[in-house]
Amino acid sequence: MEENKNINNIENSDGKKEEVAQRLQLEHKPQESRKPQENQKEAKSADANRAVQNEMKPKPEVKLIDKKVVQIHLREGGDIEYFLTNRVDFHLGDKVILEADRGLDYGDVVSEPENVQDVESLVGQELRKVIRRTNDHDLEQIKKNLAKTKDLMNICTQKIKEQGLVMKLVNAEYSFDRSKIIFYFTSESRVDFRNLVKDLASIFRVRIELRQIGVRDEARLLGGFGPCGKELCCMSFLKDFNPVTIKMAKIQNLPLNPTKISGLCGRLMCCLSFENECYKMLCKEMPKIGKEVTTEFGKGRVVAVYPLKGVYTVDLGEGKFKDIKVCPKRENEEKNDKK
């Protein structure tokens, strides 16, 4: 009997322990389930507070790095292109060595350095760098390259005749490191010069480039003097060839004679284009030819205008003509300048 009681007590005690454990589990379960929810809410509120604080903080200004570029006229007859200064100060007229497609090349600085924030937007591609200014050794190398021009021209002209190509050879030049030869030519039609390139490459053992140019580029390469007696504009300071129309000659009261308004290239003179804006501005102050006007000398009709002088001629009748000044503003400006 006593053994049975002990067994029952043990069973009862075990049962009570199990009940107590189950109660404890039930009591702790809701607390455990609440903790993740509370932690998530706290984390969300903390993130929200951080976001608000970040918005309230002043945002750092994004500074665009300015890069200096210059315009350089490549070789003797090359194009004018932008190059990075590579943290070197260059000035107008400096002769420099620069990066080329393959190797090195040379050119002349034709503009002062300017700061540009977005370099690629300037020309639509990544710019090459200027390496350095030319030294005595570089100038000697350029001089030797130019001395070879005559030989290059003679050989190429001979090959053109042998192949019967309809093209006029204008100039030829080496790149600075003599890794390439460029031949410039003009032609009224398209020329298939593939065989010519092969023959020249086999003779000179360098890269050959044949470049077809227009008559204006030919005048720039060869140089000369215009009807005004000065050096050609395209050779001295013009960077691009802007379109020129006969209307510009009319605005400037020039005779519409092709021999009078054409340059050495046979096209309309470039000065008609870059002087046109000045004439248009001055002509706004002038009366039109044929207009009837009233002057201090009486009524008359405008028969001629001289925009640069600020004067127009009036026909008063009976063979009387008078020159009338039309620019009191210009006179006042001249008086102020003298003071």
C-alpha positions in Angstrom: 0.0 0.0 0.0 2.8 2.4 0.9 4.5 1.7 -2.4 1.3 2.5 -4.3 0.9 5.8 -2.4 4.5 6.8 -3.3 3.9 6.0 -6.9 0.7 8.1 -6.9 2.5 10.9 -5.2 5.3 10.8 -7.8 2.7 10.8 -10.6 0.8 13.6 -9.0 3.9 15.7 -8.5 4.9 15.0 -12.1 1.5 16.0 -13.3 1.7 19.2 -11.3 5.1 20.0 -12.8 3.7 19.5 -16.3 0.7 21.8 -15.5 3.0 24.5 -14.1 5.2 24.2 -17.2 2.2 24.5 -19.5 0.9 27.5 -17.6 4.3 29.2 -17.8 4.4 28.5 -21.5 1.0 30.0 -22.0 1.9 33.0 -20.0 5.1 33.6 -21.9 3.7 32.9 -25.4 1.8 36.2 -25.8 4.8 38.1 -24.5 7.1 36.5 -27.1 4.6 37.2 -29.9 4.3 40.8 -28.8 8.0 41.4 -28.8 8.6 41.1 -32.6 5.6 43.4 -33.3 6.8 46.0 -30.9 10.3 45.8 -32.3 9.0 46.3 -35.9 7.0 49.4 -34.8 10.0 50.8 -33.0 12.2 50.2 -36.0 9.7 51.9 -38.4 9.4 54.9 -36.1 13.2 55.1 -35.9 13.6 55.0 -39.7 11.0 57.7 -40.1 12.8 59.9 -37.6 16.1 59.4 -39.4 14.5 60.3 -42.7 13.0 63.5 -41.3 16.4 64.4 -39.8 18.2 63.7 -43.1 15.7 66.0 -45.0 16.3 68.8 -42.5 20.1 68.6 -42.9 21.5 71.0 -45.6 22.4 69.0 -48.7 26.0 69.4 -49.8 26.4 71.4 -53.0 27.6 69.4 -56.0 30.6 71.2 -57.4 31.3 70.7 -61.1 35.0 70.5 -61.9 36.0 73.1 -64.5 38.4 71.9 -67.2 40.4 74.3 -69.4 40.4 73.8 -73.1 42.0 75.6 -76.0 41.4 75.6 -79.8 44.4 74.3 -81.8 45.0 74.5 -85.6 46.5 71.1 -86.4 49.6 71.0 -88.6 49.7 73.3 -91.6 46.5 72.4 -93.2 44.6 70.5 -90.5 41.3 71.4 -88.8 40.8 73.5 -85.7 39.8 71.3 -82.7 39.4 71.6 -79.0 42.1 70.0 -76.7 42.5 69.8 -72.9 45.3 72.0 -71.5 46.4 69.2 -69.1 47.0 71.9 -66.4 49.4 73.9 -68.4 48.9 77.6 -69.3 49.0 78.2 -73.0 48.7 81.4 -74.9 47.6 82.5 -78.4 50.2 81.6 -81.0 52.0 78.9 -78.9 53.3 75.9 -80.9 52.5 72.7 -79.1 52.8 68.9 -79.2 49.5 67.0 -78.7 47.9 63.6 -78.7 46.7 62.3 -82.1 44.7 59.3 -83.2 47.9 57.3 -83.4 51.0 58.8 -81.8 51.8 62.5 -81.6 51.1 65.6 -83.7 51.7 69.3 -83.6 49.7 72.5 -84.0 49.3 76.2 -83.2 47.1 77.6 -80.3 44.5 79.8 -81.9 42.5 80.8 -78.8 43.0 81.6 -75.1 42.2 78.9 -72.6 38.6 78.8 -71.4 36.9 76.9 -68.5 34.3 74.3 -69.5 32.3 72.3 -67.0 30.9 69.6 -69.4 33.7 68.9 -71.8 32.0 66.1 -73.7 29.0 68.3 -74.5 31.3 70.8 -76.2 32.2 68.5 -79.1 30.2 65.3 -78.4 33.3 63.2 -77.7 36.2 62.8 -75.3 38.9 65.4 -75.9 42.5 64.6 -76.3 45.3 66.4 -74.4 48.0 68.9 -75.2 51.3 67.3 -74.2 53.7 70.3 -74.0 55.1 73.3 -75.8 57.5 72.6 -78.6 61.2 72.8 -77.8 64.2 73.2 -80.2 64.3 69.5 -81.0 60.6 69.5 -81.9 60.9 72.5 -84.1 63.8 70.9 -85.9 61.7 67.8 -86.5 58.8 69.8 -87.9 61.2 71.7 -90.2 62.6 68.4 -91.5 59.0 67.1 -92.1 58.1 70.2 -94.1 61.3 69.8 -96.2 59.9 66.4 -97.3 56.7 68.0 -98.7 58.1 68.5 -102.2 59.2 64.8 -102.5 55.9 63.6 -101.3 54.0 65.8 -103.8 56.2 64.6 -106.7 55.8 60.9 -106.0 52.1 61.2 -105.4 51.5 63.2 -108.6 53.4 60.6 -110.6 51.2 57.8 -109.2 48.0 59.8 -109.9 49.1 60.2 -113.6 49.9 56.5 -113.9 46.5 55.5 -112.6 44.7 58.1 -114.6 42.8 59.6 -111.6 40.9 62.8 -112.1 42.1 64.7 -109.1 44.3 67.7 -108.3 46.9 67.3 -105.6 47.0 70.4 -103.3 49.4 69.6 -100.5 51.0 66.8 -98.5 52.5 66.7 -95.0 53.9 64.3 -92.4 52.5 64.0 -88.9 54.9 65.0 -86.1 56.2 61.5 -85.4 56.1 60.5 -89.1 53.7 57.7 -88.5 51.2 59.1 -91.0 51.2 61.1 -94.3 48.2 63.2 -95.3 47.6 64.1 -98.9 45.1 66.9 -99.7 43.4 66.9 -103.1 40.4 68.5 -104.8 38.1 66.9 -107.3 34.7 67.7 -108.9 33.5 64.2 -108.4 34.1 61.2 -106.2 37.4 59.4 -106.7 38.2 55.8 -106.0 41.8 56.1 -104.7 42.1 52.7 -103.0 44.8 51.5 -105.4 46.7 54.8 -105.0 46.7 54.4 -101.2 48.2 50.8 -101.6 50.9 52.1 -103.9 51.9 55.0 -101.6 51.8 52.8 -98.5 54.2 50.3 -100.2 56.6 53.2 -101.0 56.6 55.2 -97.8 55.9 52.3 -95.3 53.6 54.5 -93.1 49.9 55.1 -92.7 48.5 57.0 -95.7 45.4 59.3 -95.6 43.9 61.0 -98.7 41.6 63.8 -97.8 39.3 65.5 -100.3 38.9 69.2 -99.6 36.9 72.1 -101.2 38.2 75.2 -103.0 38.0 77.3 -99.9 40.2 74.8 -98.0 42.6 74.9 -100.9 42.9 78.7 -100.7 43.6 78.4 -96.9 46.3 75.8 -97.5 48.1 77.7 -100.3 47.6 81.2 -98.8 47.7 84.6 -100.6 46.3 88.1 -100.5 42.8 89.3 -101.2 41.5 92.2 -103.2 41.9 94.4 -100.1 45.6 93.8 -100.1 45.6 91.9 -96.8 46.4 88.3 -96.1 43.4 86.0 -96.8 40.9 85.9 -93.9 40.6 82.1 -94.0 44.4 81.8 -93.5 44.8 84.5 -90.9 42.0 84.3 -88.4 38.8 82.6 -89.7 38.1 79.2 -87.9 35.0 78.1 -89.9 33.6 78.7 -93.3 30.1 80.3 -92.8 27.7 80.4 -95.7 27.9 83.5 -97.9 24.9 84.7 -100.1 24.5 87.3 -102.8 22.0 89.1 -100.5 24.9 90.1 -98.2 26.5 91.9 -101.1 23.3 93.8 -101.8 23.0 94.9 -98.2 26.6 96.3 -98.4 25.9 98.1 -101.6 28.6 96.2 -103.6 28.4 95.8 -107.3 27.0 92.4 -108.2 29.9 91.6 -110.5 31.4 88.2 -109.8 34.9 89.4 -110.3 34.4 92.2 -107.7 32.9 90.1 -104.9 34.7 86.8 -105.4 37.9 85.7 -103.6 40.9 83.8 -104.8 39.0 80.5 -104.4 36.4 81.7 -106.9 33.6 81.8 -104.3 32.0 84.8 -102.7 34.4 86.6 -100.3 34.2 85.4 -96.7 34.3 89.0 -95.4 30.8 89.5 -96.8 29.6 87.0 -94.1 31.3 88.3 -91.0 30.8 91.9 -91.8 27.1 91.4 -92.6 25.8 91.8 -89.1 27.6 95.2 -88.8 26.0 96.5 -92.0 22.5 95.2 -91.0 22.8 97.1 -87.7 23.9 100.3 -89.4 21.3 100.1 -92.2 18.5 100.1 -89.6 19.3 103.8 -89.0 19.4 104.6 -92.7 16.4 105.4 -94.9 15.8 103.1 -97.8 16.8 104.2 -101.4 13.8 105.8 -103.2 12.2 107.0 -100.0 10.9 110.6 -100.0 12.3 112.6 -97.0 12.1 116.1 -95.7 15.4 117.8 -94.9 16.5 121.3 -93.8 17.2 121.9 -97.5 13.7 120.9 -98.6 12.0 117.7 -99.7 13.8 115.1 -101.8 14.3 111.5 -102.6 17.1 109.2 -101.2 19.3 108.1 -104.0 22.3 106.6 -102.1 23.2 105.5 -98.6 26.6 105.1 -96.9 26.1 103.1 -93.7 29.8 103.2 -92.5 29.8 107.0 -92.8 26.3 107.4 -91.4 25.4 109.6 -94.4 22.7 109.3 -97.2 22.4 111.4 -100.4 19.2 113.2 -101.2 18.1 114.4 -104.7 16.5 117.8 -104.1 15.6 118.2 -107.8 16.9 120.5 -110.5 20.3 118.7 -110.3 20.8 119.5 -106.6 22.2 116.7 -104.3 22.9 117.0 -100.6 24.6 114.6 -98.1 22.6 114.3 -94.9 24.0 112.9 -91.6 21.6 110.5 -89.9 23.4 109.4 -86.8 23.3 111.9 -84.0 23.7 109.0 -81.5 26.9 108.0 -83.2 28.2 111.6 -83.0 27.4 111.8 -79.3 29.2 108.5 -78.7 32.3 109.8 -80.6 32.3 113.0 -78.6 32.1 111.0 -75.3 35.0 108.8 -76.5 37.1 111.9 -77.2 36.4 113.2 -73.7 
